[in-house]
Amino acid sequence: MSKKLSSFIKDADFTFENTPVKIIANHNSPEIDLLGLRIGPFEEGKEYQVMFWAARELEKAGLSHIRTEEMLDAAKLYKVQWLESTQPARKLSPLSESFYSKLRIFLNKLKKEAISSPEKMKEYERAMNNARDIVDCRLRKIIALASTSGQTSQILENLSPEERTLYERLSELIGDWRHVILETGEE
């Protein structure tokens, strides 16, 4: 693999930006042209499905809001953290394909809000601690899985796309290292 891990993460974010999400119209609105994409018209209180990037633009303009079920919040983050910490050492709990993209969006939103609100600063710090716990716990498990051979697809299916990339690269690196260390050298 020649791509750096950061480009895989950017790819995952790009994919999420182009994933359909549900929005609710805040008020009636005619059809809108968003960067060449025609969306609407909207009727107040009705639910619609648009790409995430468009939903974010509509939300910024005050025309709609993204359904809370679509995004990550403090309660959902805590639930993921609790679930992951209670799993056995080599078992990963399932995450949505877009978990890390949603996590970055949630943390960035809280960080911006924390600038002007001490309550939001505490919420941001709690969320960041939960996020670190999730990442650290899953990372330990991924390293353990990558260092053993013959993982079943059932175990690996709970990896997010970003984690799968990390697992594959670690597994390849560890396998190469083992091969070189255990080389007996034919004479």
C-alpha positions in Angstrom: 0.0 0.0 0.0 1.5 3.3 -1.0 -1.2 5.6 0.5 -0.5 7.1 3.9 -3.0 6.4 6.6 -4.1 10.0 6.7 -5.3 9.8 3.1 -7.4 6.7 4.0 -9.0 8.7 6.7 -9.6 11.6 4.3 -11.2 9.1 1.9 -13.5 7.8 4.7 -14.5 11.4 5.5 -15.1 12.1 1.8 -17.3 9.0 1.6 -19.3 10.1 4.7 -19.7 13.6 3.2 -21.4 12.0 0.3 -23.6 9.7 2.3 -27.3 10.4 2.5 -28.7 11.6 5.8 -32.1 12.5 7.0 -33.0 16.1 7.6 -36.1 17.9 8.8 -37.1 21.2 7.2 -37.4 24.1 9.6 -39.7 26.0 7.4 -41.1 26.0 3.8 -38.5 26.7 1.2 -38.4 26.6 -2.6 -36.0 24.5 -4.6 -32.4 25.4 -4.0 -29.4 25.2 -6.2 -26.4 24.0 -4.0 -23.2 23.9 -6.0 -25.1 22.6 -9.0 -27.2 20.2 -7.1 -30.9 21.0 -7.0 -32.7 20.1 -3.8 -36.1 20.9 -2.4 -38.6 22.3 -2.3 -39.1 21.7 1.4 -42.2 21.7 3.5 -41.8 22.7 7.2 -41.6 19.7 9.6 -41.2 17.1 6.8 -38.3 14.7 6.6 -36.0 14.6 3.5 -32.9 12.7 2.6 -29.8 14.6 1.2 -26.1 14.1 1.1 -24.4 15.0 4.4 -22.4 17.9 2.9 -25.7 19.4 1.6 -27.4 18.8 5.0 -24.7 20.7 6.7 -25.1 23.6 4.3 -28.8 23.6 4.8 -28.3 23.5 8.5 -25.9 26.5 8.4 -28.5 28.5 6.4 -31.2 27.6 9.0 -33.3 25.8 6.5 -33.2 22.4 8.2 -31.6 20.3 10.8 -30.0 16.9 10.7 -32.0 14.3 12.6 -30.2 13.5 15.9 -30.3 9.8 15.1 -27.9 10.4 12.2 -25.1 12.0 14.3 -23.0 11.2 17.3 -23.7 12.8 20.7 -22.3 12.5 24.2 -24.7 9.7 25.2 -23.9 7.6 22.1 -20.2 8.2 22.6 -20.4 7.0 26.2 -22.3 3.9 25.2 -19.7 3.0 22.6 -16.9 3.6 25.1 -18.7 1.5 27.8 -19.4 -1.3 25.3 -15.8 -1.4 24.0 -14.3 -1.4 27.5 -16.5 -4.4 28.5 -15.5 -6.6 25.6 -12.9 -9.3 25.9 -9.4 -8.5 25.0 -9.6 -9.8 21.4 -13.2 -8.8 20.6 -14.2 -5.6 19.0 -17.7 -4.2 19.3 -19.3 -3.3 16.0 -19.0 0.4 14.9 -20.9 2.1 12.1 -18.8 2.5 8.9 -18.8 6.3 9.5 -18.1 6.3 13.3 -14.8 8.1 13.1 -16.1 10.7 10.7 -19.0 11.4 13.0 -16.7 11.4 16.0 -14.4 14.1 14.4 -17.5 16.2 13.5 -18.9 15.9 17.0 -15.6 16.8 18.7 -15.0 19.7 16.4 -18.5 21.0 17.1 -18.0 20.8 20.8 -14.5 22.4 20.6 -16.0 25.4 18.8 -18.8 25.7 21.4 -16.4 25.3 24.3 -14.7 28.6 23.3 -17.6 30.6 24.7 -19.1 28.2 27.3 -17.5 26.7 30.4 -20.3 24.0 30.4 -19.4 23.0 26.8 -15.7 22.9 27.8 -16.5 20.3 30.4 -18.6 18.4 27.9 -15.8 18.6 25.3 -13.2 17.3 27.8 -15.5 14.4 28.8 -16.2 13.6 25.2 -12.5 13.8 24.3 -11.6 11.4 27.2 -14.3 8.9 26.1 -13.0 9.2 22.5 -9.4 8.6 23.6 -10.5 5.5 25.7 -12.3 4.1 22.6 -9.3 4.7 20.3 -6.8 3.3 22.8 -8.9 0.3 23.6 -9.5 -0.6 20.0 -5.9 0.1 19.0 -4.7 -2.4 21.6 -7.1 -5.0 20.3 -6.2 -4.3 16.6 -2.4 -4.7 17.5 -3.1 -8.0 19.2 -5.2 -9.2 16.3 -2.6 -8.1 13.7 0.1 -10.0 15.6 -1.7 -13.3 15.4 -2.3 -15.1 12.1 -5.5 -16.5 10.7 -8.1 -14.1 11.9 -11.6 -14.9 11.0 -13.7 -12.5 8.9 -16.2 -12.5 11.7 -13.7 -10.8 14.0 -12.5 -8.4 11.3 -16.0 -7.4 10.2 -16.3 -5.2 13.3 -13.4 -3.0 12.1 -14.2 0.4 10.6 -12.6 1.1 7.2 -9.9 3.2 8.9 -9.2 0.4 11.4 -9.2 -2.3 8.6 -6.5 -0.3 6.8 -4.4 -0.1 10.0 -4.9 -3.8 10.7 -3.8 -4.8 7.2 -0.7 -2.6 7.3 0.3 -3.8 10.8 -0.4 -7.4 9.9 1.8 -7.1 6.8 4.6 -5.3 8.8 4.5 -7.8 11.6 4.5 -10.7 9.2 7.5 -9.3 7.3 9.4 -8.7 10.6 8.7 -12.3 11.8 9.9 -13.6 8.4 13.2 -11.7 8.6 13.8 -12.5 12.3 13.2 -16.2 11.8 15.1 -16.5 8.5 17.6 -19.3 8.9 19.8 -18.4 6.0 20.4 -21.3 3.6 24.1 -22.1 2.9 
